[in-house]
Each structure stands twice: as structure tokens, then as C-alpha cells.
Amino acid sequence: MTTTTLNVEQILAANKTAVAEAQALAATAFAGFEKLVALNLAATKSALFDTSADFTSAFSAKNPTDALAAQASLVKPLAEKSIAYGRSVYAIASETGAELGAAAEAKLAEAQKAAAVALENLAKNAPAGTESVLAVVKSAVAASQNALDTAKASAKKAVEAAEKQVNAATDNALSAVKTNSRKK
């Protein structure tokens, strides 16, 4: 009877933990969403109010030269704001992804520890003559762990390389805007 009670208590505790973890993940995702909403509101406000004077001057140009100059003066700030917006979106997505990834890694580490404990308990209680089978299982577990570690390291390097490329492309775009706006 106590075994059944203990199992029910373990199941209830596991369910409570799972709910708490799901709520934590949802809170992290929701916080990222809130940041994106705040960023979009700020960008919309800026687009509506910060550029109205520039648009007014462009529409009130008296000759084509003034109109082209007003248009050119609009391009650089809009491009810079667009690039800043893109960087902010990327930063929010990266931060939220990193937080969710850290949570997933923590759960994976817990699962690996539990599997290692279970394997050790199995080895302690295994019948005589099964040592070779247990050695094969331990070897397979170790190989899968090494494969996971290698994949994780490769993924991290790929993300870092992608971030460098995004930053380089953004810097190049900003440089191009600055160069083009000086020519006009």
C-alpha cells in the first residue's frame, strides 16, 4: 500500500513540477512577446510623429531640387531606424531563444542525471553474467552523450557565425546608406 501511495505522490509531484516549468516557459515567451509589442509601438509612434516635419518639408518644396533634397534627407534617418528596429527584433528573439534554450538544457541535464542514476541502479541489481550487456548499454549512453555535446557545440558555433554575418550585413547596409546620403 505504501508503494502505491509513494508512486501517486511521485506522480503528483512530477505533475506539479511540470506545470510550474510550463508556466515559467510561457512567462519567458510572453515576456519576449511583450518586448516585441513595446518595440512595435515605439517604432509606430516614431514613424508617425518623428518624421512628420520631414514629410511636411518634402511636400512644401517649391522646386524639384528642394523636393529631391527633402527626399534625400528622409532616406538616411528612415534607413537608420529600420536597421535599429531590425537589430532590436533580433536581440529580443535571441534573448528569448537563449532563455528558452537554457531551460531546455537544464531539463536535458536533469534527464541525463536521472538516466545515469537509473543505469547505475540497474547495474547494481543486474543478475550475474549480464556485465557485458551493461557495458554495451553504458557505452551506447556515453556515445549518445558525446554526440549530443558535439551537436550542441556545432549549433552554438553556427549561431555565433550567423550573428556575425547579420551584424556585418547590418553594418554594411548602414554604411551604404550613409555613403549614398552623402552623395545626394
KADALIN-V658916 format. One record per residue. N is the residue number from 1. RES is the residue in one letter. SS is DSSP state (H for helix, E for strand, - for the rest). PSI is psi in radians with two decimals (none if undefined). OMEGA is omega in radians with two decimals (999 if undefined). Layout:
# KADALIN-V658916
n | res | ss | psi | omega
N | RES | SS | PSI | OMEGA
N | RES | SS | PSI | OMEGA
This chain:
# KADALIN-V658916
n | res | ss | psi | omega
1 | M | - | -0.74 | 3.12
2 | T | H | -0.56 | 3.11
3 | T | H | -0.76 | 3.11
4 | T | H | -0.75 | 3.12
5 | T | H | -0.74 | 3.13
6 | L | H | -0.74 | 3.13
7 | N | H | -0.72 | 3.11
8 | V | H | -0.74 | 3.11
9 | E | H | -0.68 | 3.10
10 | Q | H | -0.73 | 3.12
11 | I | H | -0.77 | 3.11
12 | L | H | -0.75 | 3.12
13 | A | H | -0.73 | 3.12
14 | A | H | -0.70 | 3.11
15 | N | H | -0.73 | 3.11
16 | K | H | -0.74 | 3.11
17 | T | H | -0.75 | 3.14
18 | A | H | -0.72 | 3.12
19 | V | H | -0.77 | 3.14
20 | A | H | -0.71 | 3.12
21 | E | H | -0.70 | 3.10
22 | A | H | -0.70 | 3.10
23 | Q | H | -0.69 | 3.12
24 | A | H | -0.75 | 3.10
25 | L | H | -0.73 | 3.11
26 | A | H | -0.69 | 3.12
27 | A | H | -0.70 | 3.11
28 | T | H | -0.81 | 3.13
29 | A | H | -0.72 | -3.14
30 | F | H | -0.67 | 3.11
31 | A | H | -0.71 | 3.07
32 | G | H | -0.72 | 3.10
33 | F | H | -0.74 | 3.10
34 | E | H | -0.71 | 3.12
35 | K | H | -0.72 | 3.11
36 | L | H | -0.70 | 3.11
37 | V | H | -0.78 | 3.13
38 | A | H | -0.73 | 3.11
39 | L | H | -0.76 | 3.14
40 | N | H | -0.69 | 3.08
41 | L | H | -0.76 | 3.12
42 | A | H | -0.71 | 3.13
43 | A | H | -0.71 | 3.12
44 | T | H | -0.78 | 3.11
45 | K | H | -0.78 | 3.13
46 | S | H | -0.76 | -3.14
47 | A | H | -0.64 | -3.11
48 | L | H | -0.72 | -2.96
49 | F | H | -0.61 | -3.07
50 | D | H | -0.46 | -3.08
51 | T | - | 0.00 | -3.07
52 | S | H | -0.63 | 3.12
53 | A | H | -0.70 | 3.12
54 | D | H | -0.72 | 3.11
55 | F | H | -0.68 | 3.11
56 | T | H | -0.76 | 3.13
57 | S | H | -0.60 | 3.11
58 | A | H | -0.67 | -3.14
59 | F | H | -0.36 | -3.11
60 | S | - | 0.24 | 3.11
61 | A | - | 2.46 | -3.07
62 | K | - | -0.29 | 3.11
63 | N | - | 2.90 | -3.09
64 | P | H | -0.59 | 3.14
65 | T | H | -0.78 | 3.10
66 | D | H | -0.65 | 3.13
67 | A | H | -0.74 | 3.11
68 | L | H | -0.68 | 3.12
69 | A | H | -0.72 | 3.12
70 | A | H | -0.70 | 3.11
71 | Q | H | -0.75 | 3.13
72 | A | H | -0.61 | -3.14
73 | S | H | -0.37 | 3.09
74 | L | H | -0.56 | -3.00
75 | V | H | -0.88 | -3.05
76 | K | H | -0.91 | -3.13
77 | P | H | -0.67 | 3.12
78 | L | H | -0.71 | 3.11
79 | A | H | -0.76 | 3.13
80 | E | H | -0.72 | 3.11
81 | K | H | -0.66 | 3.11
82 | S | H | -0.74 | 3.13
83 | I | H | -0.75 | 3.11
84 | A | H | -0.70 | 3.10
85 | Y | H | -0.82 | 3.13
86 | G | H | -0.73 | 3.10
87 | R | H | -0.71 | -3.14
88 | S | H | -0.76 | 3.10
89 | V | H | -0.77 | 3.13
90 | Y | H | -0.73 | 3.14
91 | A | H | -0.75 | 3.12
92 | I | H | -0.80 | 3.14
93 | A | H | -0.72 | 3.13
94 | S | H | -0.77 | -3.14
95 | E | H | -0.81 | 3.14
96 | T | H | -0.75 | 3.10
97 | G | H | -0.69 | 3.12
98 | A | H | -0.71 | 3.12
99 | E | H | -0.77 | 3.11
100 | L | H | -0.66 | 3.10
101 | G | H | -0.69 | 3.11
102 | A | H | -0.69 | 3.10
103 | A | H | -0.72 | 3.12
104 | A | H | -0.71 | 3.11
105 | E | H | -0.69 | 3.11
106 | A | H | -0.76 | 3.11
107 | K | H | -0.68 | 3.11
108 | L | H | -0.73 | 3.11
109 | A | H | -0.72 | 3.09
110 | E | H | -0.76 | -3.13
111 | A | H | -0.68 | 3.12
112 | Q | H | -0.70 | 3.10
113 | K | H | -0.76 | 3.14
114 | A | H | -0.70 | 3.12
115 | A | H | -0.68 | 3.12
116 | A | H | -0.73 | 3.10
117 | V | H | -0.76 | 3.13
118 | A | H | -0.70 | 3.13
119 | L | H | -0.69 | 3.10
120 | E | H | -0.73 | 3.09
121 | N | H | -0.69 | 3.10
122 | L | H | -0.74 | -3.13
123 | A | H | -0.67 | -3.14
124 | K | H | -0.62 | -3.06
125 | N | H | 0.10 | -3.09
126 | A | - | 2.54 | 3.10
127 | P | - | 2.73 | 3.13
128 | A | - | 2.49 | 3.11
129 | G | - | -0.07 | -3.12
130 | T | - | 0.23 | -3.10
131 | E | H | -0.69 | -3.12
132 | S | H | -0.67 | 3.10
133 | V | H | -0.77 | 3.12
134 | L | H | -0.64 | 3.10
135 | A | H | -0.71 | 3.11
136 | V | H | -0.75 | 3.13
137 | V | H | -0.80 | 3.12
138 | K | H | -0.71 | 3.11
139 | S | H | -0.74 | 3.12
140 | A | H | -0.72 | 3.11
141 | V | H | -0.76 | 3.13
142 | A | H | -0.73 | 3.13
143 | A | H | -0.72 | 3.13
144 | S | H | -0.64 | 3.09
145 | Q | H | -0.75 | 3.10
146 | N | H | -0.70 | 3.11
147 | A | H | -0.74 | 3.10
148 | L | H | -0.75 | 3.13
149 | D | H | -0.72 | 3.11
150 | T | H | -0.77 | 3.13
151 | A | H | -0.71 | 3.13
152 | K | H | -0.74 | 3.12
153 | A | H | -0.72 | 3.11
154 | S | H | -0.73 | 3.12
155 | A | H | -0.69 | 3.12
156 | K | H | -0.75 | 3.11
157 | K | H | -0.70 | 3.13
158 | A | H | -0.71 | 3.11
159 | V | H | -0.75 | 3.12
160 | E | H | -0.73 | 3.11
161 | A | H | -0.72 | 3.12
162 | A | H | -0.71 | 3.11
163 | E | H | -0.72 | 3.10
164 | K | H | -0.73 | 3.14
165 | Q | H | -0.71 | 3.11
166 | V | H | -0.79 | 3.13
167 | N | H | -0.72 | 3.12
168 | A | H | -0.76 | 3.13
169 | A | H | -0.69 | 3.11
170 | T | H | -0.78 | 3.12
171 | D | H | -0.70 | 3.10
172 | N | H | -0.73 | 3.13
173 | A | H | -0.75 | 3.13
174 | L | H | -0.70 | 3.10
175 | S | H | -0.71 | 3.13
176 | A | H | -0.70 | 3.12
177 | V | H | -0.78 | 3.14
178 | K | H | -0.73 | 3.14
179 | T | H | -0.80 | -3.14
180 | N | H | -0.63 | -3.12
181 | S | H | -0.46 | 3.08
182 | R | H | -0.58 | -3.11
183 | K | H | -0.51 | -3.04
184 | K | - | none | 999
